[in-house]
Amino acid sequence: MPQFPFFSKMKWLWSGTSGKTIAILMHENDRKADLFQWVIAYLAEIWEADGHRVKFVFGVNKFVPADLAILHVDLSVVPDEYIEFGRRYPLTLNGEVNDIRKSVISTNLVRSGNTYSGPVMVKSDLNYGGFPERRLNRFQDPGSASGIDSPLDYRVFDNLHAVPEAVWNSPELVVEKFLPEFDGDLYCIRNYLFLGDQMNCMRRFSKHPVVNGKTQTGKEEIEPHPEIVELRHKLGFDYGKFDYVIHNGQAILLDANKTVGAVTRSKSSPIQEQRRMRATGLYSYFAREQTH
């Protein structure tokens, strides 16, 4: 089992023999949402089956005591009041992960006038085409003004000169070097999912340059690249999913997600086994308080 240095810096919690109370901090507008659109709901079922209590907390108006909290606000930029609210708990996972926009996490963005001559991809700056923001804002049109409603709307251009001027003028869009990973003639992406000291990683294949559950033609389980694991800790993630590729031997982060969506609602054996394995990663925080 991997040992992560940042665990030793925490104030650890003792699980003893009794169940713990786990608070999952959600956006106030998700009070009536279908929680099973997120993986966290399936993990919560597993924790409860193990004898723990799970409390979903919506908004910051009422504090619900718990031994541990998970900040699960499905927005690219988490409002400050949720970050502050999370600090009221003994330990809050992802408690300081407040901005996952590509303009923040990407190291491969390009701008008009740059000398880069390779192909590029136009993406939304916000996670998943900004859909979570539109979903939570009930007064906003469900469509995106940028023309990107999901990653399947991302577009590849041969070079910077081919990118429409409207893209450069849009604050909702970013332009990134297109650095794909190939296996033969198939595009590949690697999905690294993790919670605490438990993780799994899948490599997916597709004929489409945007590789996800809707476009994949196959997948295989792999070990996560050590540079991506290290980057996860550098960015302060306790729970989430990183999408990355290996291009010319280099691990390149494409997307960092802290509120993992449930691609399938299936509880088939392989999927549920992976969820159970990751669910137990929460218990790495339930240990005797240690002095290092």
KOLPAPA-338295 format. One record per residue (C-alpha): residue in three letters; x, y, z. Coordinates in steps of 0.05 Angstrom, whole numbers, padded with zeros to 5 digits, always signed. Example, Ala and Ser with C-alpha at 12.3 -4.5 7.8 and 13.67 -1.06 7.14 Angstrom:
REM KOLPAPA-338295
ALA+00246-00090+00156/SER+00273-00021+00143/
END
This chain:
REM KOLPAPA-338295
MET+00000+00000+00000/PRO+00030+00068-00019/GLN+00052+00113+00038/PHE+00040+00187+00027/PRO+00083+00238+00065/PHE+00027+00288+00071/PHE-00013+00241+00116/SER+00040+00247+00170/LYS+00028+00322+00175/MET-00045+00314+00192/LYS-00079+00308+00259/TRP-00103+00237+00252/LEU-00170+00212+00276/TRP-00181+00149+00316/SER-00233+00101+00291/GLY-00233+00056+00351/THR-00288+00003+00346/SER-00347+00049+00337/GLY-00373+00082+00274/LYS-00354+00152+00254/THR-00398+00209+00228/ILE-00379+00233+00159/ALA-00406+00299+00132/ILE-00409+00310+00057/LEU-00413+00385+00044/MET-00455+00400-00017/HIS-00478+00464-00052/GLU-00543+00490-00023/ASN-00578+00484-00091/ASP-00564+00409-00093/ARG-00614+00397-00037/LYS-00662+00364-00085/ALA-00611+00336-00133/ASP-00604+00263-00151/LEU-00543+00246-00109/PHE-00528+00183-00149/GLN-00503+00225-00206/TRP-00439+00227-00165/VAL-00395+00170-00143/ILE-00395+00198-00072/ALA-00466+00172-00062/TYR-00444+00101-00076/LEU-00384+00108-00030/ALA-00431+00135+00024/GLU-00472+00071+00018/ILE-00409+00030+00030/TRP-00389+00072+00090/GLU-00457+00064+00120/ALA-00455-00012+00108/ASP-00389-00011+00146/GLY-00424+00019+00206/HIS-00410+00094+00196/ARG-00460+00150+00193/VAL-00462+00195+00131/LYS-00495+00263+00133/PHE-00504+00304+00070/VAL-00499+00378+00088/PHE-00529+00428+00039/GLY-00504+00499+00044/VAL-00469+00534+00101/ASN-00527+00557+00144/LYS-00529+00497+00191/PHE-00468+00463+00220/VAL-00476+00387+00228/PRO-00423+00358+00274/ALA-00380+00303+00245/ASP-00313+00269+00256/LEU-00293+00283+00184/ALA-00321+00323+00125/ILE-00313+00319+00050/LEU-00320+00383+00011/HIS-00362+00364-00049/VAL-00386+00429-00081/ASP-00395+00415-00156/LEU-00367+00480-00183/SER-00301+00495-00216/VAL-00290+00552-00167/VAL-00315+00537-00096/PRO-00344+00598-00061/ASP-00303+00623-00002/GLU-00360+00611+00047/TYR-00357+00536+00034/ILE-00281+00534+00044/GLU-00290+00571+00110/PHE-00347+00526+00131/GLY-00304+00465+00118/ARG-00251+00491+00166/ARG-00300+00482+00224/TYR-00291+00407+00221/PRO-00233+00368+00252/LEU-00211+00348+00182/THR-00241+00365+00115/LEU-00219+00327+00053/ASN-00206+00372-00007/GLY-00216+00429+00042/GLU-00168+00475+00006/VAL-00183+00454-00066/ASN-00220+00515-00089/ASP-00205+00524-00164/ILE-00200+00471-00218/ARG-00207+00515-00279/LYS-00161+00496-00336/SER-00131+00565-00334/VAL-00107+00546-00264/ILE-00085+00473-00271/SER-00061+00469-00343/THR+00012+00480-00361/ASN+00000+00476-00436/LEU-00044+00536-00451/VAL-00027+00579-00511/ARG-00050+00648-00532/SER-00058+00685-00597/GLY+00009+00708-00622/ASN+00049+00652-00588/THR+00102+00618-00631/TYR+00074+00548-00619/SER+00062+00516-00687/GLY+00029+00449-00669/PRO-00044+00429-00666/VAL-00088+00457-00611/MET-00153+00441-00577/VAL-00206+00492-00556/LYS-00238+00475-00489/SER-00282+00506-00437/ASP-00243+00538-00379/LEU-00295+00510-00331/ASN-00301+00436-00315/TYR-00344+00394-00361/GLY-00364+00451-00407/GLY-00390+00493-00349/PHE-00450+00447-00342/PRO-00446+00444-00265/GLU-00449+00520-00262/ARG-00509+00523-00308/ARG-00543+00466-00270/LEU-00535+00501-00203/ASN-00557+00569-00228/ARG-00632+00559-00239/PHE-00639+00628-00271/GLN-00589+00615-00326/ASP-00602+00587-00395/PRO-00584+00512-00398/GLY-00541+00524-00460/SER-00471+00552-00460/ALA-00457+00620-00492/SER-00390+00592-00514/GLY-00421+00536-00555/ILE-00389+00483-00512/ASP-00439+00444-00470/SER-00395+00383-00456/PRO-00325+00358-00472/LEU-00351+00326-00536/ASP-00357+00397-00563/TYR-00282+00410-00556/ARG-00250+00423-00624/VAL-00181+00409-00652/PHE-00147+00458-00699/ASP-00084+00447-00740/ASN-00051+00509-00711/LEU-00063+00575-00675/HIS-00078+00612-00739/ALA-00138+00567-00753/VAL-00171+00584-00686/PRO-00230+00632-00697/GLU-00221+00702-00669/ALA-00284+00693-00627/VAL-00248+00639-00587/TRP-00192+00686-00566/ASN-00244+00738-00545/SER-00284+00690-00502/PRO-00268+00688-00427/GLU-00304+00621-00424/LEU-00254+00586-00470/VAL-00181+00565-00467/VAL-00135+00540-00522/GLU-00088+00484-00503/LYS-00033+00448-00541/PHE-00062+00384-00568/LEU-00015+00331-00543/PRO-00051+00264-00553/GLU-00031+00195-00531/PHE-00039+00140-00583/ASP-00042+00064-00583/GLY-00038+00047-00656/ASP-00091+00090-00689/LEU-00132+00099-00626/TYR-00131+00159-00580/CYS-00119+00143-00506/ILE-00134+00176-00440/ARG-00117+00154-00369/ASN-00166+00163-00312/TYR-00134+00163-00243/LEU-00186+00157-00188/PHE-00166+00162-00115/LEU-00188+00171-00043/GLY-00136+00174+00012/ASP-00087+00117+00003/GLN-00131+00077-00045/MET-00132+00087-00121/ASN-00143+00055-00188/CYS-00127+00078-00258/MET-00158+00060-00325/ARG-00132+00073-00396/ARG-00189+00083-00446/PHE-00185+00078-00522/SER-00225+00115-00575/LYS-00225+00136-00648/HIS-00249+00204-00624/PRO-00198+00255-00599/VAL-00241+00266-00537/VAL-00238+00199-00500/ASN-00291+00186-00448/GLY-00344+00135-00429/LYS-00387+00155-00488/THR-00334+00149-00541/GLN-00289+00093-00515/THR-00280+00029-00554/GLY-00242-00007-00499/LYS-00205+00001-00433/GLU-00153-00032-00389/GLU-00131-00025-00317/ILE-00062+00004-00308/GLU-00017+00034-00253/PRO-00021+00110-00246/HIS+00040+00148-00268/PRO+00082+00169-00207/GLU+00087+00241-00232/ILE+00011+00247-00233/VAL+00006+00217-00163/GLU+00057+00268-00139/LEU+00019+00324-00174/ARG-00044+00303-00138/HIS-00011+00315-00071/LYS+00021+00380-00095/LEU-00048+00406-00113/GLY-00077+00384-00046/PHE-00128+00332-00071/ASP-00152+00279-00022/TYR-00208+00253-00066/GLY-00222+00259-00141/LYS-00203+00240-00211/PHE-00146+00264-00255/ASP-00148+00254-00331/TYR-00080+00252-00364/VAL-00041+00226-00423/ILE+00030+00204-00435/HIS+00057+00244-00494/ASN+00130+00232-00515/GLY+00143+00200-00448/GLN+00115+00258-00408/ALA+00054+00255-00363/ILE+00007+00312-00380/LEU-00052+00330-00336/LEU-00115+00347-00376/ASP-00168+00353-00323/ALA-00174+00352-00247/ASN-00242+00335-00218/LYS-00260+00337-00144/THR-00333+00316-00151/VAL-00329+00253-00192/GLY-00390+00237-00233/ALA-00419+00167-00237/VAL-00410+00148-00310/THR-00453+00087-00297/ARG-00503+00070-00243/SER-00488-00003-00249/LYS-00470-00041-00187/SER-00438-00098-00226/SER-00384-00135-00190/PRO-00322-00103-00222/ILE-00348-00032-00215/GLN-00372-00042-00143/GLU-00306-00075-00125/GLN-00268-00014-00149/ARG-00315+00032-00110/ARG-00307-00009-00047/MET-00232-00009-00054/ARG-00231+00067-00061/ALA-00283+00075-00006/THR-00235+00043+00044/GLY-00186+00098+00028/LEU-00226+00142+00075/TYR-00205+00098+00133/SER-00132+00119+00123/TYR-00155+00183+00158/PHE-00187+00142+00215/ALA-00124+00123+00252/ARG-00096+00137+00321/GLU-00069+00207+00330/GLN+00005+00204+00318/THR+00063+00249+00333/HIS+00116+00252+00279/
END
